[in-house]
Amino acid sequence: MATQDLILIEKLCLHYKIEVSFFDALKGIGLIEIKTFEENKYIYQDEIGNIEKMIRLHHELNVNIEGIDIVFNLLQKEKTLREEISTLKNRLRLYENN
């Protein structure tokens, strides 16, 4: 499999000054997916934004891995509720205009 959409975890560890175990812990609770090719661990490029948020929560606010999991679950629920509200508002407008 090609690795063009993947980023080597070792490079991220050097860039953000974190341990590989941080990524392993995030994978352990299901927050990220790690791909392994030729004994190297990679993550998908599109996860970088969320990973940077997780790193900031962990380093700047001293939030542990379980706390990061809770924060991201709440953010996902908020996103889902916002989408539902938007859908309901659109349906309501449809009925109000008739």
Wavefront OBJ file of the C-alpha trace (Angstrom):
o trace
v 0.000 0.000 0.000
v 1.254 3.489 -0.832
v 2.042 5.816 2.032
v 1.412 9.165 0.283
v -1.589 9.927 2.522
v 0.239 8.807 5.658
v 2.659 10.531 8.012
v 5.362 8.700 9.895
v 4.668 8.844 13.630
v 8.390 9.174 14.408
v 8.469 12.465 12.480
v 5.479 13.743 14.451
v 7.149 12.749 17.704
v 10.242 14.751 16.791
v 8.227 17.741 15.570
v 5.870 17.931 18.569
v 8.359 16.588 21.137
v 6.106 13.749 22.292
v 6.581 10.032 22.835
v 5.324 7.256 20.564
v 3.453 5.918 23.582
v 1.140 8.965 23.371
v -0.002 7.805 19.921
v -0.303 4.224 21.142
v -2.530 5.403 23.999
v -4.713 7.413 21.595
v -5.040 4.342 19.394
v -5.834 2.210 22.439
v -8.963 4.231 23.209
v -9.961 4.518 19.555
v -9.222 8.185 18.905
v -6.791 7.548 16.042
v -5.987 4.768 13.610
v -2.375 3.694 13.216
v -1.204 1.855 10.118
v 1.969 -0.233 10.239
v 4.099 -0.871 7.148
v 7.579 -2.358 7.202
v 7.792 -1.947 10.987
v 7.019 1.799 10.770
v 3.897 3.333 12.266
v 1.874 5.903 10.317
v -1.271 7.972 10.738
v -3.486 9.504 8.075
v -2.731 13.108 7.085
v -6.329 14.180 7.595
v -6.038 13.359 11.321
v -3.302 15.971 11.912
v -5.737 18.722 12.962
v -7.306 16.552 15.637
v -3.931 15.231 16.767
v -2.651 18.783 17.231
v -5.720 19.523 19.390
v -5.070 16.385 21.428
v -1.432 17.329 21.925
v -2.400 20.844 23.092
v -4.980 19.436 25.502
v -2.395 17.039 26.887
v 0.580 19.415 27.149
v -0.939 22.841 27.760
v -3.933 21.854 29.882
v -2.535 18.636 31.400
v -5.551 16.623 30.264
v -4.938 12.878 30.466
v -5.787 10.432 27.675
v -9.183 9.577 29.147
v -10.005 13.279 29.409
v -9.046 13.784 25.766
v -11.395 10.938 24.856
v -14.231 12.631 26.757
v -13.534 16.013 25.141
v -13.536 14.553 21.630
v -16.691 12.513 22.282
v -18.444 15.670 23.508
v -17.232 17.633 20.478
v -18.582 14.914 18.176
v -21.941 14.974 19.972
v -22.037 18.772 19.681
v -21.358 18.528 15.940
v -24.108 15.949 15.533
v -26.581 18.106 17.476
v -25.695 21.201 15.423
v -26.306 19.255 12.220
v -29.633 18.004 13.567
v -30.668 21.527 14.562
v -29.769 22.802 11.104
v -31.823 20.035 9.483
v -34.796 20.754 11.730
v -34.600 24.502 11.027
v -34.605 23.808 7.301
v -37.636 21.546 7.636
v -39.399 24.155 9.749
v -38.751 26.842 7.119
v -40.231 24.534 4.491
v -43.462 24.224 6.496
v -43.564 27.936 7.360
v -43.255 28.936 3.688
v -46.267 26.777 2.666
l 1 2 3 4 5 6 7 8 9 10 11 12 13 14 15 16 17 18 19 20 21 22 23 24 25 26 27 28 29 30 31 32 33 34 35 36 37 38 39 40 41 42 43 44 45 46 47 48 49 50 51 52 53 54 55 56 57 58 59 60 61 62 63 64 65 66 67 68 69 70 71 72 73 74 75 76 77 78 79 80 81 82 83 84 85 86 87 88 89 90 91 92 93 94 95 96 97 98
